[in-house]
């Protein structure tokens, strides 16, 4: 794995500052979010086209409204906007938008395309992102009626255990990847009712199949890094208590990014398993004793 995963810093998205990234200048500080982010509790407003209002940076948390309104930095290093929206390290409904820093930038880049804003984009790795509700119902039916056409695989993705309690720290849980009609999916339970990005409604406690698709990255040639076009996931707090020492390496999100790095790497080939027992045995062998279906 020839790259590092991290998050944007405050300076990199401050459109009024001198160190803002080129891709942020062109695309703006807000990012669209995925259905997985919504299922895992991302703050969003459907009326505003599913752009997340709150994002996380590597040095502290801030509201994107603060950047637009040129708010002030508080003494405790948390960013507060003029509308008094304050975000704390134990909040879990923030969107994670990863930044990929290749160890060798020039050789890492492949098949770039130019979008309408003049930003180069690149596909790299895969991640669960969006839900087709009709197709999800079809998979669910077959999953509970003989699993016709559904194949277990030895691949998985890590999310937070879906309790979303303010008393819970990050508890990594594995969502196994299944194949159906040559497409890959994980199953995620909704802990609330809301709307997906396409406007389809989803119900609390139901399971939905999130399709694993290529990740789109915005390529910043000047700063030699790639920024995820989407806020990919939510439900992981920066820190599980108020004792944030300002060191990003000591946070739950940094730990989570370690899982994400391993799981999006294209070299991680998928294998088909014969039955669910093989899946259970494989996860136990890897120390992953709890599965989310």
ChimeraX attribute file (.defattr): number of C-alpha atoms within 10 A of each C-alpha:
attribute: neighborCount
match mode: 1-to-1
recipient: residues
	/A:1	12
	/A:2	10
	/A:3	15
	/A:4	15
	/A:5	16
	/A:6	22
	/A:7	22
	/A:8	20
	/A:9	19
	/A:10	21
	/A:11	16
	/A:12	19
	/A:13	22
	/A:14	21
	/A:15	19
	/A:16	13
	/A:17	13
	/A:18	9
	/A:19	13
	/A:20	17
	/A:21	25
	/A:22	19
	/A:23	25
	/A:24	19
	/A:25	16
	/A:26	12
	/A:27	16
	/A:28	15
	/A:29	21
	/A:30	21
	/A:31	22
	/A:32	18
	/A:33	28
	/A:34	26
	/A:35	25
	/A:36	28
	/A:37	26
	/A:38	29
	/A:39	27
	/A:40	29
	/A:41	23
	/A:42	28
	/A:43	20
	/A:44	20
	/A:45	12
	/A:46	15
	/A:47	8
	/A:48	10
	/A:49	13
	/A:50	22
	/A:51	19
	/A:52	27
	/A:53	20
	/A:54	22
	/A:55	25
	/A:56	25
	/A:57	22
	/A:58	20
	/A:59	17
	/A:60	22
	/A:61	23
	/A:62	27
	/A:63	24
	/A:64	24
	/A:65	18
	/A:66	21
	/A:67	22
	/A:68	16
	/A:69	13
	/A:70	16
	/A:71	17
	/A:72	14
	/A:73	13
	/A:74	11
	/A:75	7
	/A:76	9
	/A:77	13
	/A:78	17
	/A:79	23
	/A:80	22
	/A:81	21
	/A:82	13
	/A:83	10
	/A:84	10
	/A:85	13
	/A:86	15
	/A:87	19
	/A:88	18
	/A:89	20
	/A:90	20
	/A:91	18
	/A:92	25
	/A:93	21
	/A:94	29
	/A:95	31
	/A:96	29
	/A:97	23
	/A:98	26
	/A:99	21
	/A:100	22
	/A:101	18
	/A:102	18
	/A:103	14
	/A:104	11
	/A:105	15
	/A:106	10
	/A:107	8
	/A:108	12
	/A:109	17
	/A:110	11
	/A:111	9
	/A:112	14
	/A:113	13
	/A:114	12
	/A:115	10
	/A:116	8
	/A:117	10
	/A:118	11
	/A:119	19
	/A:120	18
	/A:121	22
	/A:122	20
	/A:123	17
	/A:124	20
	/A:125	17
	/A:126	17
	/A:127	24
	/A:128	25
	/A:129	24
	/A:130	23
	/A:131	22
	/A:132	16
	/A:133	17
	/A:134	9
	/A:135	14
	/A:136	17
	/A:137	14
	/A:138	12
	/A:139	24
	/A:140	16
	/A:141	13
	/A:142	14
	/A:143	16
	/A:144	9
	/A:145	9
	/A:146	9
	/A:147	14
	/A:148	12
	/A:149	12
	/A:150	18
	/A:151	20
	/A:152	21
	/A:153	21
	/A:154	17
	/A:155	22
	/A:156	19
	/A:157	20
	/A:158	19
	/A:159	23
	/A:160	21
	/A:161	20
	/A:162	21
	/A:163	12
	/A:164	19
	/A:165	11
	/A:166	12
	/A:167	9
	/A:168	17
	/A:169	19
	/A:170	22
	/A:171	14
	/A:172	19
	/A:173	18
	/A:174	20
	/A:175	19
	/A:176	21
	/A:177	26
	/A:178	26
	/A:179	18
	/A:180	17
	/A:181	9
	/A:182	9
	/A:183	12
	/A:184	22
	/A:185	25
	/A:186	25
	/A:187	21
	/A:188	20
	/A:189	17
	/A:190	20
	/A:191	17
	/A:192	15
	/A:193	14
	/A:194	17
	/A:195	17
	/A:196	22
	/A:197	19
	/A:198	14
	/A:199	12
	/A:200	12
	/A:201	11
	/A:202	17
	/A:203	14
	/A:204	12
	/A:205	12
	/A:206	13
	/A:207	19
	/A:208	27
	/A:209	27
	/A:210	25
	/A:211	25
	/A:212	21
	/A:213	17
	/A:214	16
	/A:215	18
	/A:216	18
	/A:217	22
	/A:218	26
	/A:219	24
	/A:220	17
	/A:221	16
	/A:222	9
	/A:223	12
	/A:224	15
	/A:225	20
	/A:226	24
	/A:227	25
	/A:228	22
	/A:229	22
	/A:230	23
	/A:231	27
	/A:232	25
	/A:233	27
	/A:234	25
	/A:235	26
	/A:236	33
	/A:237	27
	/A:238	29
	/A:239	22
	/A:240	20
	/A:241	15
	/A:242	9
	/A:243	9
	/A:244	17
	/A:245	9
	/A:246	13
	/A:247	11
	/A:248	19
	/A:249	12
	/A:250	13
	/A:251	20
	/A:252	19
	/A:253	22
	/A:254	20
	/A:255	16
	/A:256	19
	/A:257	19
	/A:258	13
	/A:259	15
	/A:260	17
	/A:261	17
	/A:262	13
	/A:263	18
	/A:264	18
	/A:265	16
	/A:266	13
	/A:267	10
	/A:268	12
	/A:269	8
	/A:270	12
	/A:271	11
	/A:272	15
	/A:273	16
	/A:274	11
	/A:275	11
	/A:276	12
	/A:277	11
	/A:278	15
	/A:279	19
	/A:280	16
	/A:281	13
	/A:282	17
	/A:283	19
	/A:284	13
	/A:285	10
	/A:286	8
	/A:287	9
	/A:288	15
	/A:289	13
	/A:290	14
	/A:291	17
	/A:292	17
	/A:293	15
